[in-house]
C-alpha cells in the first residue's frame, strides 16, 4: 500500500470513529437492554419479541409491551397499536433516564419501525 493510500484509509477510519457511525450487527436482546440500559441509552437498536396482552392506542399513536421470555420493555410508537400476541422485529431508539433517590426508571423504546419477526 502506498503512503497516500495508507493515509486515506487511516483518515477514513478516523472519520468513522469521530462521527459515531456504526454498523448494526443484528439484534440486541431485550434482556440486555433491561439489564444495562445506560449502555444502550440514545442508541438505535433492533429487538425481537412478542407483544403482551395489554396494548394502548390513541389517534395513531400507541404504547405496548414487548417481551422475550421473562424480560419486557415498553415501546412507544407513532403507529397504531399492534395485535397482542404478534411477534415483531422492532427498530427503536433506547430512552433511558438515570435513577434518582426515589425511583429507578425503566428503559423505553421509541419505535422508528416495526415488521413481523422472521
Buried (B, 14 or more C-beta within 10 A) or exposed (E): EEEEEEEEEEEEEEEEEEEEEEEEEEBBBBBBBBEEBEEBBEBEBBBBBBBBEEBEBEEEEBBBBBEBEEBBBBBBBEEEBBEEEBBBBBBBBBBBEEEEEEEEEBBBBEBEEBEEBE
